[in-house]
Amino acid sequence: MTNIAELQDVDQRSYWQATMPAIPDHAGKPLPDAVDVAVIGGGFVGLGAARRAAENGASVVLLEGETLGWGGATRNGGMCHPGYKHGILQLIAEHGEAKGLAIYNESLDGFNHTKALALEIGAEWEQHGGLSLAVAPSHFAGFAKSLEGYKRVGIDAHIVDKADLRSEIGTDAFVGGLANEMYGALHPGKLIGGMVTQAEAAGADLHEGVRANRVRLQADGRRVVETSRGAIHAREVIVGTNGYTGGVTPSLRRRLMPIGSFIIVTEPLPDELAHEISPRRRMFADTKNFLFYWHLTADNRMLFGGRASMWPSSIMHTAEILHRSMTELHPQLRGIRIAYAWGGKVAFTYDRMTHVGRADGVAYAVGCCGSGVATMPLLGAKVADWVLGAGPAPELAALSFPLVPAPYEGRMWFMPLAGEYWKTKDRLAFREAAVAGAKDKPAG
């Protein structure tokens, strides 16, 4: 229950799930005894891998424990952009120029792949660019290095001074911005629906309500996937479970941190109000550790999301936090009804990079770290090519995948403590901004 009038009768479902075309039921079908490739996970990685493996002539079964697209694929913010948490110059510093650029360019290829898929499928693709919004002067100063990196790879980007921010966004809450034209928006539910159709058309056998429990490696080199409905023999196994990774891949679970991300979506806004808040229809994100991200949907709703809490929380509690934050940034939205509220898990890694490789007898692409819409559909396809000998390993496969340096088995007891640390850093950034703002005010 909530006392906030705008949150009364909110639909506690993903807006994307509620408004996507129905996917035919894939539950209860007979499972094959043996296949060339078994894919675990029915999201972007899994569907991309299943389609490409089938196109390569392999027999393919895909196993999804819930319904196709149930996880992060239809719970994200609908924002698509290349890159990782490590910037371009950081990747070059860590891996050398050739390798660093190759790793980043793989994400550019992923962006273009997702864009082409969305346009082909009819998934409401819009490309109006994105705007990173600095909450403190030191964050704004860091945009110069980001801009230098964008120029190295040919991305159209520019810095927006505070005096010019009103031409980009209807708030005075930030000290400056960095505009990047290679940001798009799409309807993830419609994208998933189209990817299901494409995978089946290629010959992949898709199943819902089948949970993979264990993968065993046999003496003959084949894998046995033990599922909730029996065992399947497979020459190769590909895993793309990301924030919903469980015990089927123990070493991956020790390397992934599923972090909650929560979203609210308003009712459709009047055209004038939508233009006042977002005159260029940009994708917005701030520079906090507990960041917010927001944008207009194709039907002029405001989608507003973020890391509302690291403590166990209900959807309604996180919706209250997000609503309060949204209306502090955009008072124009007070009184606008919230139509949808939901949450999901984002797979973060200790080094905040996406990883591809082999472990526990499987190949994998995991660790979206907030960039999965652009990267994961192509990575799934590239992993399928790799394991079948139809293409090289993805560039990311060369990276070592560090363990999370804290003991845990499925329950990340340390995340609330980490959350308080990040909140403290954000409070210091706000204090820095307040001090700078006071100095800029004229005396008298």
C-alpha positions as CSV (number, residue, x, y, z in Angstrom):
1,M,0.0,0.0,0.0
2,T,1.1,3.6,-0.6
3,N,-0.2,7.0,0.4
4,I,1.1,8.6,-2.8
5,A,-1.9,9.5,-5.0
6,E,0.0,9.0,-8.2
7,L,0.9,5.4,-7.3
8,Q,-2.6,4.2,-6.6
9,D,-3.6,1.2,-8.7
10,V,-0.2,1.0,-10.3
11,D,0.3,-2.1,-12.5
12,Q,3.2,-4.0,-10.9
13,R,4.4,-5.5,-14.2
14,S,7.0,-4.5,-16.7
15,Y,5.5,-2.0,-19.2
16,W,7.3,-3.9,-21.9
17,Q,5.8,-7.2,-20.9
18,A,2.4,-5.7,-20.6
19,T,2.4,-4.1,-24.1
20,M,4.3,-6.7,-26.1
21,P,2.6,-9.1,-28.5
22,A,1.8,-12.4,-27.0
23,I,4.5,-15.1,-27.5
24,P,3.0,-18.6,-28.2
25,D,3.2,-21.0,-25.3
26,H,6.4,-23.1,-25.4
27,A,5.8,-25.1,-22.3
28,G,5.2,-28.9,-22.0
29,K,6.7,-29.9,-25.4
30,P,8.7,-33.1,-25.6
31,L,12.4,-32.5,-25.0
32,P,15.0,-34.0,-27.4
33,D,17.3,-36.7,-26.0
34,A,20.4,-35.3,-27.8
35,V,21.4,-32.1,-29.7
36,D,24.4,-30.4,-31.0
37,V,23.9,-27.3,-28.9
38,A,21.9,-26.7,-25.7
39,V,21.3,-23.1,-24.8
40,I,20.3,-22.2,-21.2
41,G,18.4,-18.9,-20.9
42,G,15.7,-17.4,-23.1
43,G,16.9,-13.8,-23.2
44,F,19.0,-11.8,-25.6
45,V,22.1,-14.1,-25.4
46,G,20.1,-17.3,-25.5
47,L,17.9,-16.3,-28.4
48,G,20.8,-14.8,-30.4
49,A,22.9,-18.0,-29.8
50,A,20.0,-20.3,-30.6
51,R,19.2,-18.6,-33.9
52,R,22.9,-18.4,-35.1
53,A,23.6,-22.0,-34.1
54,A,20.6,-23.3,-36.0
55,E,21.6,-21.1,-39.0
56,N,25.0,-22.9,-38.8
57,G,23.2,-26.2,-39.3
58,A,23.3,-27.4,-35.7
59,S,20.4,-29.1,-33.9
60,V,19.5,-26.7,-31.1
61,V,17.4,-26.8,-27.9
62,L,16.9,-23.7,-25.8
63,L,15.8,-24.1,-22.1
64,E,14.1,-21.2,-20.2
65,G,13.1,-21.8,-16.6
66,E,10.3,-19.2,-16.8
67,T,8.9,-17.8,-20.0
68,L,10.9,-16.5,-23.0
69,G,12.3,-13.1,-22.3
70,W,11.1,-13.2,-18.7
71,G,14.3,-11.9,-17.1
72,G,16.4,-8.8,-17.8
73,A,15.5,-8.8,-21.5
74,T,12.0,-7.4,-20.8
75,R,12.8,-5.7,-17.5
76,N,15.4,-3.1,-18.7
77,G,14.9,0.5,-19.5
78,G,14.7,0.2,-23.3
79,M,17.9,2.1,-23.8
80,C,20.6,1.0,-26.3
81,H,24.1,2.3,-26.3
82,P,27.6,0.9,-27.1
83,G,30.4,0.7,-24.5
84,Y,31.1,-0.6,-21.1
85,K,31.6,0.8,-17.6
86,H,35.3,1.1,-18.7
87,G,35.7,4.0,-21.0
88,I,37.5,3.9,-24.3
89,L,40.7,5.4,-23.0
90,Q,40.7,3.2,-20.0
91,L,40.4,0.1,-22.2
92,I,43.3,1.3,-24.3
93,A,45.4,1.9,-21.1
94,E,44.6,-1.6,-19.7
95,H,45.0,-3.6,-22.9
96,G,47.0,-1.6,-25.4
97,E,45.6,0.5,-28.3
98,A,44.8,-2.4,-30.7
99,K,43.2,-4.7,-28.2
100,G,41.4,-1.9,-26.3
101,L,39.9,-0.5,-29.5
102,A,38.9,-4.0,-30.7
103,I,37.1,-4.6,-27.4
104,Y,35.2,-1.3,-27.7
105,N,34.5,-1.8,-31.4
106,E,32.8,-5.1,-30.6
107,S,30.3,-3.1,-28.5
108,L,29.8,-0.8,-31.5
109,D,29.1,-3.8,-33.7
110,G,26.6,-5.0,-31.0
111,F,24.8,-1.6,-31.1
112,N,24.5,-1.7,-34.9
113,H,23.3,-5.4,-34.7
114,T,20.6,-4.6,-32.2
115,K,19.5,-1.5,-34.1
116,A,19.2,-3.5,-37.3
117,L,17.2,-6.2,-35.4
118,A,14.9,-3.6,-33.9
119,L,14.2,-2.0,-37.3
120,E,13.6,-5.3,-39.0
121,I,11.3,-6.5,-36.2
122,G,9.5,-3.2,-35.7
123,A,10.5,-2.7,-32.1
124,E,9.9,1.0,-31.9
125,W,13.5,2.1,-32.6
126,E,14.3,5.8,-32.1
127,Q,17.8,7.3,-32.2
128,H,17.9,10.8,-30.7
129,G,21.1,10.4,-28.7
130,G,21.9,10.3,-25.0
131,L,22.9,12.8,-22.4
132,S,25.2,12.0,-19.4
133,L,24.4,14.5,-16.7
134,A,27.1,15.5,-14.2
135,V,25.9,15.9,-10.6
136,A,29.3,17.5,-9.5
137,P,31.9,19.7,-11.1
138,S,34.5,16.9,-10.9
139,H,32.2,14.6,-12.8
140,F,31.8,17.3,-15.4
141,A,35.5,17.8,-15.7
142,G,35.8,14.1,-16.5
143,F,33.7,14.4,-19.6
144,A,36.7,15.8,-21.4
145,K,38.4,12.4,-21.3
146,S,35.2,10.6,-22.3
147,L,34.9,13.0,-25.3
148,E,38.5,12.3,-26.3
149,G,37.7,8.6,-26.3
150,Y,34.6,9.0,-28.4
151,K,36.6,10.9,-31.0
152,R,39.0,8.0,-31.2
153,V,36.2,5.7,-32.4
154,G,34.3,8.2,-34.5
155,I,31.3,8.7,-32.3
156,D,29.6,12.1,-32.7
157,A,29.6,13.7,-29.2
158,H,29.9,17.1,-27.5
159,I,30.0,18.7,-24.1
160,V,27.0,20.7,-23.0
161,D,27.7,23.5,-20.5
162,K,25.3,24.3,-17.7
163,A,24.1,27.4,-19.4
164,D,23.0,25.4,-22.4
165,L,21.4,22.5,-20.5
166,R,17.8,23.8,-20.8
167,S,18.0,23.2,-24.5
168,E,18.5,19.5,-23.7
169,I,16.4,18.8,-20.6
170,G,13.8,20.5,-18.5
171,T,15.6,20.7,-15.2
172,D,18.4,22.8,-13.6
173,A,19.6,20.0,-11.3
174,F,22.9,19.3,-13.1
175,V,26.2,21.1,-13.6
176,G,26.7,20.1,-17.3
177,G,26.3,17.2,-19.7
178,L,27.9,15.1,-22.4
179,A,25.8,14.4,-25.4
180,N,26.4,11.2,-27.4
181,E,24.5,10.7,-30.6
182,M,25.0,6.9,-30.6
183,Y,22.1,6.2,-28.2
184,G,18.8,4.7,-29.1
185,A,15.6,3.6,-27.6
186,L,13.5,0.5,-28.4
187,H,10.7,-1.7,-27.1
188,P,12.5,-4.7,-25.6
189,G,9.4,-6.8,-25.4
190,K,8.8,-6.4,-29.1
191,L,12.4,-7.1,-29.8
192,I,12.3,-10.4,-27.8
193,G,9.1,-11.4,-29.6
194,G,10.8,-10.9,-32.9
195,M,13.9,-12.8,-31.8
196,V,11.7,-15.8,-30.8
197,T,10.1,-15.8,-34.2
198,Q,13.6,-15.6,-35.9
199,A,15.1,-18.4,-33.8
200,E,12.2,-20.8,-34.5
201,A,12.3,-19.9,-38.2
202,A,16.0,-20.9,-38.2
203,G,15.1,-24.3,-36.7
204,A,15.8,-23.8,-33.0
205,D,13.6,-25.8,-30.6
206,L,12.5,-23.4,-27.8
207,H,11.2,-24.6,-24.4
208,E,9.7,-22.7,-21.4
209,G,9.3,-23.9,-17.9
210,V,12.3,-26.2,-18.1
211,R,15.0,-25.5,-15.5
212,A,18.6,-26.6,-16.1
213,N,20.0,-28.0,-12.8
214,R,23.4,-29.3,-13.7
215,V,25.8,-29.7,-16.6
216,R,28.1,-32.8,-16.5
217,L,31.0,-33.4,-18.8
218,Q,31.2,-37.0,-20.1
219,A,34.4,-39.0,-21.0
220,D,33.5,-38.7,-24.7
221,G,33.5,-34.9,-24.5
222,R,29.8,-34.5,-24.7
223,R,27.8,-32.6,-22.0
224,V,24.8,-33.9,-20.2
225,V,22.3,-31.1,-19.2
226,E,20.2,-32.4,-16.3
227,T,16.9,-30.5,-16.3
228,S,13.7,-30.5,-14.3
229,R,12.2,-32.7,-17.0
230,G,15.1,-35.1,-17.6
231,A,18.6,-35.2,-19.2
232,I,19.7,-33.9,-22.6
233,H,23.0,-34.8,-24.2
234,A,24.7,-32.0,-26.0
235,R,28.0,-31.4,-27.9
236,E,28.1,-27.8,-26.7
237,V,26.3,-25.8,-24.0
238,I,25.8,-22.0,-24.1
239,V,24.7,-20.1,-21.0
240,G,23.2,-16.6,-21.0
241,T,21.5,-16.3,-17.7
242,N,23.2,-13.1,-16.5
243,G,21.4,-11.6,-13.5
244,Y,19.5,-14.8,-13.0
245,T,22.5,-17.2,-13.0
246,G,22.1,-20.0,-10.5
247,G,23.8,-23.2,-9.4
248,V,24.0,-24.8,-12.9
249,T,27.2,-22.8,-13.4
250,P,28.8,-22.5,-9.9
251,S,32.0,-20.6,-11.0
252,L,29.9,-18.0,-12.9
253,R,27.7,-17.4,-9.8
254,R,30.9,-16.6,-7.8
255,R,31.8,-14.0,-10.5
256,L,28.4,-12.3,-10.9
257,M,26.6,-9.8,-8.6
258,P,22.9,-9.6,-9.4
259,I,22.0,-6.0,-8.5
260,G,18.4,-4.8,-8.4
261,S,17.3,-2.1,-10.8
262,F,13.8,-0.7,-10.6
263,I,11.6,1.3,-13.0
264,I,8.4,3.3,-13.0
265,V,6.5,4.5,-16.1
266,T,3.9,7.2,-16.2
267,E,0.7,7.5,-18.1
268,P,1.2,9.2,-21.5
269,L,2.2,12.8,-21.2
270,P,0.7,15.7,-23.1
271,D,2.9,16.7,-26.0
272,E,3.8,20.1,-24.6
273,L,4.9,18.6,-21.2
274,A,6.9,15.9,-22.9
275,H,8.7,18.5,-25.0
276,E,9.4,20.7,-22.0
277,I,11.1,17.8,-20.2
278,S,12.9,16.3,-23.1
279,P,13.0,18.7,-26.1
280,R,15.4,16.4,-28.1
281,R,14.0,13.1,-26.8
282,R,17.4,12.1,-25.4
283,M,18.2,9.1,-23.3
284,F,19.2,10.6,-19.9
285,A,21.5,9.2,-17.1
286,D,23.3,10.9,-14.3
287,T,26.8,10.3,-13.0
288,K,26.0,9.1,-9.5
289,N,26.9,5.6,-8.2
290,F,23.3,5.1,-7.3
291,L,22.4,6.4,-10.8
292,F,19.1,7.3,-12.3
293,Y,18.2,6.8,-16.0
294,W,15.2,8.1,-17.8
295,H,13.6,8.9,-21.2
296,L,10.4,9.2,-23.1
297,T,8.9,6.1,-24.6
298,A,7.5,6.0,-28.1
299,D,4.0,6.9,-26.8
300,N,5.3,9.8,-24.6
301,R,5.4,8.1,-21.2
302,M,8.2,9.0,-18.9
303,L,10.3,5.9,-17.9
304,F,12.4,6.6,-14.8
305,G,14.6,3.9,-13.3
306,G,17.6,3.3,-11.1
307,R,19.2,1.5,-8.2
308,A,16.5,2.5,-5.7
309,S,17.8,0.3,-2.9
310,M,20.4,-2.4,-2.1
311,W,18.2,-3.6,0.8
312,P,15.4,-6.2,0.2
313,S,12.5,-4.0,-1.0
314,S,9.0,-4.3,-2.4
315,I,8.1,-3.0,-5.8
316,M,5.9,-0.3,-4.2
317,H,8.6,0.8,-1.8
318,T,11.1,1.3,-4.6
319,A,8.4,3.0,-6.7
320,E,7.9,5.5,-4.0
321,I,11.7,6.2,-3.9
322,L,11.8,6.6,-7.7
323,H,8.7,8.8,-7.8
324,R,10.1,11.1,-5.2
325,S,13.4,11.4,-7.1
326,M,11.7,11.9,-10.5
327,T,9.5,14.7,-9.2
328,E,12.5,16.4,-7.5
329,L,14.3,16.5,-10.8
330,H,11.1,17.3,-12.8
331,P,8.5,19.0,-10.7
332,Q,6.4,19.3,-13.8
333,L,5.6,15.6,-13.4
334,R,3.9,16.0,-10.0
335,G,0.3,14.9,-10.3
336,I,1.0,12.6,-13.3
337,R,-0.2,9.1,-12.6
338,I,2.3,6.2,-12.5
339,A,0.9,3.4,-14.6
340,Y,3.6,0.7,-14.2
341,A,6.3,-0.2,-11.7
342,W,8.6,-3.2,-11.7
343,G,12.1,-4.5,-10.9
344,G,14.7,-6.8,-12.2
345,K,18.3,-8.0,-11.8
346,V,21.3,-6.5,-13.6
347,A,24.4,-8.8,-13.7
348,F,27.4,-6.8,-12.5
349,T,31.0,-8.2,-12.3
350,Y,33.8,-7.2,-9.9
351,D,35.7,-5.5,-12.7
352,R,32.5,-4.0,-14.2
353,M,33.2,-5.6,-17.6
354,T,31.1,-8.0,-19.7
355,H,32.8,-11.4,-20.0
356,V,32.8,-14.2,-22.5
357,G,34.5,-17.6,-22.1
358,R,34.2,-21.2,-21.0
359,A,33.7,-22.6,-17.5
360,D,31.9,-25.5,-15.8
361,G,31.7,-27.3,-19.2
362,V,29.8,-24.5,-20.9
363,A,30.4,-21.4,-23.0
364,Y,29.0,-18.1,-21.7
365,A,28.4,-14.4,-22.3
366,V,27.4,-12.7,-19.0
367,G,27.8,-9.5,-17.0
368,C,25.7,-6.9,-18.8
369,C,26.6,-4.2,-16.3
370,G,23.8,-2.1,-17.7
371,S,24.8,-2.3,-21.4
372,G,23.1,-5.6,-22.3
373,V,20.6,-4.4,-24.8
374,A,23.4,-3.3,-27.2
375,T,25.9,-6.0,-26.5
376,M,24.1,-9.3,-25.7
377,P,22.2,-10.2,-28.9
378,L,25.3,-10.1,-31.0
379,L,27.5,-11.7,-28.3
380,G,25.1,-14.7,-28.2
381,A,25.4,-15.1,-31.9
382,K,29.2,-14.8,-31.8
383,V,29.5,-17.4,-29.0
384,A,27.5,-19.8,-31.2
385,D,29.8,-19.2,-34.1
386,W,32.8,-19.7,-31.8
387,V,31.8,-23.0,-30.2
388,L,30.8,-24.4,-33.6
389,G,34.0,-23.4,-35.3
390,A,32.2,-21.0,-37.6
391,G,34.0,-17.9,-36.3
392,P,36.6,-16.6,-34.0
393,A,36.2,-16.0,-30.2
394,P,34.7,-12.7,-29.3
395,E,37.3,-10.1,-28.3
396,L,36.0,-10.2,-24.7
397,A,37.0,-13.8,-24.4
398,A,40.6,-12.7,-24.0
399,L,39.8,-11.0,-20.6
400,S,40.4,-12.8,-17.3
401,F,37.2,-13.1,-15.2
402,P,37.8,-12.2,-11.6
403,L,36.1,-13.7,-8.6
404,V,34.0,-11.5,-6.4
405,P,36.4,-11.1,-3.4
406,A,33.8,-12.0,-0.8
407,P,32.4,-15.4,0.2
408,Y,28.8,-16.0,-0.8
409,E,26.5,-18.7,-2.1
410,G,23.6,-17.1,-3.8
411,R,23.0,-14.5,-1.0
412,M,25.0,-11.3,-1.4
413,W,25.1,-10.2,2.2
414,F,27.6,-7.5,1.4
415,M,25.5,-5.5,-1.1
416,P,23.7,-3.3,1.4
417,L,27.1,-2.3,2.9
418,A,28.4,-1.6,-0.6
419,G,25.2,0.4,-1.2
420,E,25.8,2.6,1.8
421,Y,29.4,3.2,0.6
422,W,28.2,4.3,-2.8
423,K,25.5,6.5,-1.3
424,T,28.1,8.2,0.8
425,K,30.2,9.0,-2.3
426,D,27.0,10.4,-3.9
427,R,26.4,12.6,-0.9
428,L,29.9,14.0,-1.2
429,A,29.3,14.7,-4.9
430,F,26.2,16.6,-4.0
431,R,28.1,18.6,-1.4
432,E,30.7,19.4,-3.9
433,A,28.1,20.7,-6.3
434,A,26.4,22.8,-3.6
435,V,29.7,24.4,-2.6
436,A,30.5,25.2,-6.2
437,G,27.0,26.6,-6.7
438,A,27.4,28.9,-3.7
439,K,30.7,30.2,-5.0
440,D,29.1,31.0,-8.4
441,K,26.2,33.1,-6.9
442,P,26.8,36.9,-7.0
443,A,27.3,38.6,-3.6
444,G,24.7,40.9,-2.1
